Amino acid sequence: MLSSRSQSLVCCSSSRMKFLLQRVSAASVSIEGKVHAEIAKGYVLFVGVMKGDREADVDWIAEKVIKLRLFEGDGGKINDRSLVDVQGHVLIISQFTLAGRTEKGNRPDFTHAEEPARAQGLYNYCIQKMKALGVERVESGVFGASMQVSLTNDGPVTLLLEKKKD
């Protein structure tokens, strides 16, 4: 039988980076009542960085995001075209609450979230990676800020992308 400390370590070792992707027809993020960034057709990506995540995890998920075929093609064929195919935009929002665990009690446990300084570095890397992969327009929120996100989910289409630990 594992001690509670051992169980916690086992739990943490399987944590993974999470991107919550929503296909949108338009989206924006406001800070202190002012629109900070906005996009047209594309994806809103809520990014949750977990302890131990690496740039390689961002690389894997970012490449998956741009290759996913979630847009209609010619003749209305669904799931036929990628973000790059439709010249879609991306709005990236940091969201440590994706690390929240709710198995015990009623207060979410965020201990699996990466430390802020390291998480911010990976968040910034994600923004740069999306640009490097050829996304036409990449916008973002402000790491750690209180933000109001407005979006029109197109579909609706929402996917949770997770990178399992190697």
Backbone bond lengths (Angstrom), bond angles and torsions (degrees), N, CA, C in turn:
res aa  C-N    CA-C-N  psi(-1)  N-CA   C-N-CA  omega(-1)  CA-C   N-CA-C  phi
1 M - - - 1.444 - - 1.527 109.02 -
2 L 1.328 117.06 136.43 1.458 122.31 -179.91 1.520 110.74 -82.77
3 S 1.309 116.09 143.21 1.460 119.41 172.62 1.518 108.46 -71.65
4 S 1.330 117.92 166.41 1.469 120.11 179.69 1.524 110.38 -62.42
5 R 1.352 117.94 -33.96 1.464 120.20 176.87 1.525 110.55 -65.23
6 S 1.324 117.59 -43.12 1.461 121.11 178.90 1.523 111.04 -64.00
7 Q 1.329 116.75 -41.15 1.458 120.14 178.65 1.520 110.47 -61.06
8 S 1.324 116.99 -39.94 1.458 121.25 179.15 1.528 110.31 -63.91
9 L 1.325 117.27 -41.66 1.455 120.56 -179.92 1.526 110.84 -66.94
10 V 1.316 117.64 -39.02 1.458 120.67 177.48 1.520 109.14 -63.20
11 C 1.310 116.35 -43.51 1.458 121.36 -179.48 1.523 110.62 -61.28
12 C 1.297 117.28 -47.65 1.464 121.45 -177.42 1.517 111.67 -65.75
13 S 1.324 118.10 -33.94 1.457 119.85 -176.31 1.524 112.32 -68.03
14 S 1.335 118.40 -18.42 1.458 120.11 179.72 1.523 112.30 -100.82
15 S 1.331 117.41 2.89 1.462 118.98 179.80 1.519 109.59 -65.97
16 R 1.319 117.47 158.89 1.456 121.58 -174.46 1.516 110.74 -148.93
17 M 1.319 114.41 157.80 1.455 121.74 174.67 1.523 108.63 -63.52
18 K 1.337 116.45 141.96 1.458 120.95 179.46 1.519 110.26 -129.73
19 F 1.319 115.17 134.06 1.459 122.50 170.23 1.518 106.38 -119.47
20 L 1.307 117.82 125.35 1.454 121.92 171.31 1.522 106.05 -98.57
21 L 1.329 116.53 113.68 1.458 122.90 -175.34 1.525 109.11 -103.03
22 Q 1.322 116.51 130.85 1.455 121.37 172.26 1.518 108.63 -126.12
23 R 1.347 115.51 125.55 1.460 119.42 175.14 1.525 107.13 -77.31
24 V 1.337 115.79 130.33 1.463 120.17 -174.43 1.522 111.36 -130.06
25 S 1.325 114.63 155.95 1.461 119.68 170.73 1.523 109.52 -92.84
26 A 1.335 116.78 -20.53 1.465 122.87 175.31 1.524 108.25 -167.53
27 A 1.335 116.14 152.01 1.463 120.86 177.88 1.516 109.85 -159.75
28 S 1.329 114.74 155.41 1.466 120.10 176.03 1.519 109.14 -150.30
29 V 1.327 114.73 161.19 1.454 121.09 173.92 1.525 107.36 -129.47
30 S 1.328 115.08 132.46 1.468 121.12 178.92 1.514 110.03 -116.16
31 I 1.318 114.97 147.11 1.464 122.60 176.88 1.513 106.70 -132.16
32 E 1.320 115.33 127.22 1.465 122.24 -178.32 1.529 111.44 52.31
33 G 1.338 115.66 41.68 1.454 121.21 174.91 1.517 116.13 79.63
34 K 1.327 117.85 1.47 1.465 121.29 -179.71 1.524 110.14 -116.96
35 V 1.340 115.77 136.61 1.462 119.67 177.74 1.526 108.64 -65.16
36 H 1.312 114.81 122.09 1.466 121.77 -179.54 1.528 111.25 -92.69
37 A 1.353 116.04 -39.14 1.462 121.01 -178.71 1.514 108.62 -156.56
38 E 1.339 115.49 151.81 1.459 119.79 177.08 1.520 109.96 -151.15
39 I 1.326 114.28 154.96 1.461 120.93 178.76 1.525 109.69 -136.35
40 A 1.328 114.57 164.70 1.460 121.59 171.20 1.532 106.73 -99.67
41 K 1.304 118.27 -143.79 1.456 124.70 -177.09 1.523 111.44 -52.55
42 G 1.327 115.82 130.07 1.456 120.46 178.43 1.502 112.15 161.37
43 Y 1.338 115.28 -139.95 1.461 121.87 -177.61 1.521 110.59 -126.66
44 V 1.331 115.23 144.12 1.456 121.64 161.20 1.520 105.22 -101.03
45 L 1.325 116.32 128.59 1.459 122.34 178.03 1.515 109.19 -114.68
46 F 1.321 116.37 116.12 1.454 121.72 172.27 1.521 105.66 -93.49
47 V 1.330 117.21 122.16 1.459 122.63 -171.13 1.524 110.64 -109.82
48 G 1.331 115.18 121.93 1.461 121.63 176.10 1.513 109.71 -113.70
49 V 1.324 116.93 117.39 1.463 121.89 -178.20 1.526 108.50 -100.31
50 M 1.331 115.38 126.00 1.459 122.15 -178.52 1.524 110.70 -101.36
51 K 1.317 115.70 159.39 1.460 120.51 177.23 1.523 109.98 -55.15
52 G 1.322 115.41 131.91 1.455 121.00 177.40 1.517 114.89 89.18
53 D 1.328 118.31 -4.12 1.466 119.58 178.28 1.517 110.07 -64.86
54 R 1.347 115.14 154.01 1.458 121.01 -175.85 1.521 110.29 -132.46
55 E 1.318 116.34 170.52 1.461 121.25 175.87 1.528 110.57 -59.28
56 A 1.317 117.86 -34.78 1.470 121.04 178.92 1.534 111.06 -61.18
57 D 1.330 117.50 -32.85 1.467 121.05 177.19 1.526 110.25 -67.96
58 V 1.332 116.05 -42.35 1.472 120.33 176.58 1.521 109.33 -61.88
59 D 1.328 117.16 -44.62 1.465 121.25 180.00 1.524 110.65 -55.29
60 W 1.323 117.21 -48.54 1.450 122.20 -177.06 1.533 111.00 -61.52
61 I 1.329 116.48 -49.42 1.463 119.41 -177.75 1.522 111.08 -68.69
62 A 1.322 118.61 -42.09 1.472 121.00 -179.35 1.528 110.49 -60.79
63 E 1.324 116.76 -42.88 1.458 119.51 178.77 1.522 110.98 -66.01
64 K 1.313 117.43 -36.54 1.466 121.48 176.23 1.527 109.77 -63.72
65 V 1.324 117.21 -44.64 1.468 121.97 -178.39 1.521 111.16 -57.96
66 I 1.319 117.22 -47.87 1.471 117.82 -175.36 1.523 112.69 -73.72
67 K 1.335 117.47 -18.99 1.464 120.69 -179.20 1.528 113.46 -94.45
68 L 1.331 117.58 -17.64 1.463 120.01 -179.98 1.520 110.05 -56.79
69 R 1.311 116.18 134.80 1.464 120.61 179.89 1.524 107.97 -99.45
70 L 1.314 115.50 92.69 1.463 121.86 -176.69 1.520 113.35 -119.13
71 F 1.329 116.97 4.26 1.470 120.85 -178.28 1.524 110.09 -112.41
72 E 1.331 115.35 149.85 1.464 121.22 178.49 1.517 111.07 -67.12
73 G 1.316 114.08 144.90 1.459 120.52 175.82 1.512 110.52 -102.27
74 D 1.301 115.12 -163.49 1.462 120.84 178.23 1.522 109.75 -60.66
75 G 1.325 115.79 141.68 1.456 120.72 179.40 1.509 114.10 72.24
76 G 1.330 117.97 13.25 1.458 121.52 177.07 1.513 115.21 79.19
77 K 1.326 117.84 11.99 1.469 120.41 178.78 1.523 109.31 -64.59
78 I 1.336 115.70 121.32 1.464 119.55 -176.96 1.523 110.73 -78.47
79 N 1.323 114.41 156.91 1.465 122.31 178.28 1.530 112.17 51.56
80 D 1.321 115.29 48.08 1.454 121.04 -174.88 1.525 113.11 -114.43
81 R 1.346 117.40 -24.55 1.460 119.92 -173.20 1.530 110.82 -128.65
82 S 1.330 114.84 148.33 1.464 121.43 -179.42 1.530 111.12 -90.96
83 L 1.310 115.67 174.28 1.458 122.62 176.75 1.521 111.25 -57.18
84 V 1.320 116.74 -44.78 1.464 121.41 179.80 1.531 110.12 -67.10
85 D 1.343 117.25 -39.46 1.468 121.10 179.16 1.526 112.23 -57.35
86 V 1.342 116.25 -38.39 1.473 119.99 -176.55 1.528 111.91 -96.37
87 Q 1.332 116.93 6.39 1.465 122.73 -177.45 1.531 110.82 54.02
88 G 1.335 113.79 44.36 1.462 121.05 -178.83 1.515 112.64 -76.62
89 H 1.317 113.77 165.12 1.463 122.54 -179.28 1.527 109.45 -107.18
90 V 1.336 115.77 164.57 1.464 121.74 176.85 1.529 108.90 -133.08
91 L 1.328 115.40 133.60 1.463 122.78 171.44 1.517 106.09 -115.14
92 I 1.333 116.79 117.44 1.465 122.81 -175.83 1.525 109.57 -105.21
93 I 1.333 115.23 126.30 1.458 122.28 -177.58 1.525 108.98 -124.30
94 S 1.325 117.92 126.93 1.464 120.10 175.36 1.534 108.24 -73.96
95 Q 1.333 115.78 135.92 1.462 119.14 -178.96 1.521 109.86 -148.07
96 F 1.337 115.07 88.76 1.456 119.47 -178.13 1.522 111.39 -64.82
97 T 1.324 118.87 -18.90 1.459 120.40 -178.63 1.531 112.23 -66.73
98 L 1.340 118.30 -13.01 1.464 120.06 172.97 1.527 111.02 -64.96
99 A 1.317 117.02 -17.64 1.462 121.62 176.97 1.522 111.91 -83.25
100 G 1.324 117.43 -5.86 1.461 121.41 -176.33 1.515 113.04 -62.71
101 R 1.308 115.06 136.76 1.466 121.98 176.48 1.520 107.84 -117.56
102 T 1.314 115.02 139.80 1.465 119.34 -174.07 1.526 113.09 -127.38
103 E 1.324 117.30 20.04 1.461 119.76 -178.45 1.517 112.30 -63.49
104 K 1.324 116.95 -36.27 1.465 121.10 -175.97 1.524 110.00 -113.91
105 G 1.306 116.54 132.81 1.457 121.68 173.92 1.522 113.14 65.09
106 N 1.315 114.49 -164.00 1.463 121.61 -176.01 1.519 113.55 -115.06
107 R 1.311 116.57 2.08 1.457 120.95 177.97 1.522 108.13 -107.78
108 P 1.349 118.37 119.19 1.470 119.69 -179.75 1.529 112.04 -58.19
109 D 1.313 114.57 144.56 1.460 123.18 178.60 1.525 107.72 -103.40
110 F 1.338 116.22 118.61 1.464 121.13 -177.16 1.526 112.81 -106.81
111 T 1.327 117.10 19.30 1.467 119.99 -176.47 1.522 113.09 -67.24
112 H 1.322 118.99 -13.24 1.457 121.46 179.06 1.532 112.10 -86.13
113 A 1.320 116.73 -9.29 1.474 120.64 178.42 1.527 108.72 -70.77
114 E 1.325 115.43 144.28 1.467 121.02 178.71 1.526 109.48 -68.41
115 E 1.310 116.15 155.36 1.463 121.63 175.40 1.534 108.59 -59.79
116 P 1.347 118.09 142.34 1.469 120.84 -172.83 1.527 116.18 -52.58
117 A 1.313 119.05 -44.95 1.470 120.20 -176.55 1.532 110.93 -63.24
118 R 1.308 116.52 -43.51 1.468 120.47 179.67 1.528 111.05 -71.05
119 A 1.329 117.00 -39.59 1.467 121.05 178.11 1.527 110.43 -62.75
120 Q 1.315 117.01 -39.86 1.465 120.36 179.13 1.527 110.78 -63.52
121 G 1.309 116.97 -39.74 1.459 120.39 177.72 1.522 111.71 -60.72
122 L 1.339 117.36 -42.68 1.462 120.83 179.32 1.531 111.32 -72.07
123 Y 1.318 117.23 -34.36 1.466 121.55 175.40 1.533 109.97 -61.99
124 N 1.332 116.60 -47.22 1.469 120.57 178.17 1.528 111.22 -63.73
125 Y 1.323 116.05 -37.94 1.458 120.36 176.77 1.531 110.48 -61.99
126 C 1.326 117.07 -39.56 1.459 122.04 178.54 1.529 110.74 -60.51
127 I 1.315 116.87 -43.95 1.472 121.30 178.61 1.528 109.87 -60.04
128 Q 1.326 116.60 -47.96 1.463 120.65 179.93 1.536 111.86 -65.09
129 K 1.315 117.00 -37.23 1.463 121.16 -179.93 1.523 110.47 -64.05
130 M 1.333 117.58 -43.15 1.471 120.54 178.82 1.525 110.75 -61.41
131 K 1.315 116.78 -40.30 1.466 120.04 177.12 1.526 110.44 -64.19
132 A 1.333 116.73 -43.49 1.461 121.32 -178.46 1.532 112.10 -65.71
133 L 1.325 116.83 -26.50 1.460 120.89 -179.63 1.524 112.67 -83.35
134 G 1.336 116.84 2.09 1.454 119.78 173.07 1.508 116.65 93.35
135 V 1.329 117.47 14.72 1.460 119.20 176.12 1.528 107.78 -66.73
136 E 1.325 115.98 130.37 1.466 121.39 -173.29 1.522 112.97 -57.83
137 R 1.326 116.60 -44.25 1.466 119.99 -178.96 1.519 108.76 -141.15
138 V 1.314 116.95 123.74 1.460 122.80 178.55 1.523 107.77 -120.32
139 E 1.315 115.84 121.24 1.467 122.67 177.40 1.516 107.82 -120.35
140 S 1.324 116.10 165.08 1.465 118.72 -179.04 1.510 111.20 -152.30
141 G 1.326 113.52 162.00 1.451 120.90 170.30 1.515 108.43 -82.28
142 V 1.318 116.23 -164.54 1.462 122.12 177.84 1.520 107.88 -113.94
143 F 1.317 116.16 121.73 1.460 121.10 -177.53 1.529 110.14 -54.43
144 G 1.320 116.43 128.75 1.459 122.32 175.76 1.513 115.63 81.37
145 A 1.314 117.81 -6.49 1.475 120.62 -179.12 1.524 110.25 -80.34
146 S 1.324 115.03 156.10 1.461 120.86 169.29 1.529 106.04 -80.02
147 M 1.338 116.13 119.21 1.462 120.47 -173.44 1.526 110.44 -126.19
148 Q 1.309 115.16 151.80 1.447 122.12 172.35 1.530 106.07 -114.95
149 V 1.326 115.24 118.22 1.456 121.02 -177.63 1.525 108.38 -104.97
150 S 1.326 115.29 127.18 1.462 121.38 175.22 1.512 107.87 -115.35
151 L 1.335 115.33 133.94 1.457 117.75 179.25 1.519 110.31 -151.31
152 T 1.321 114.19 154.91 1.453 121.90 172.03 1.514 106.01 -113.18
153 N 1.334 115.31 102.55 1.455 121.31 -178.61 1.514 107.67 -69.98
154 D 1.319 116.58 126.05 1.458 123.33 -175.08 1.515 109.09 -98.18
155 G 1.299 117.28 105.30 1.464 122.14 178.99 1.524 111.89 142.89
156 P 1.289 118.50 -78.20 1.466 129.01 4.88 1.532 112.71 -76.67
157 V 1.321 114.79 146.64 1.462 121.88 174.72 1.522 106.96 -128.36
158 T 1.333 116.02 118.01 1.458 122.83 178.28 1.520 108.14 -139.96
159 L 1.335 116.46 128.43 1.461 121.94 178.11 1.517 109.87 -129.67
160 L 1.337 116.26 143.04 1.458 121.82 171.61 1.518 106.86 -102.23
161 L 1.331 116.02 114.99 1.470 121.56 178.70 1.519 108.01 -103.03
162 E 1.327 115.91 127.79 1.447 121.01 -179.59 1.516 109.59 -128.12
163 K 1.315 115.62 140.66 1.462 121.33 175.71 1.517 107.10 -104.97
164 K 1.319 115.87 112.64 1.457 119.56 178.77 1.516 109.78 -71.30
165 K 1.293 115.86 148.43 1.466 121.20 177.65 1.512 109.81 -67.25
166 D 1.333 115.54 143.03 1.470 120.75 179.31 1.511 110.35 -72.80
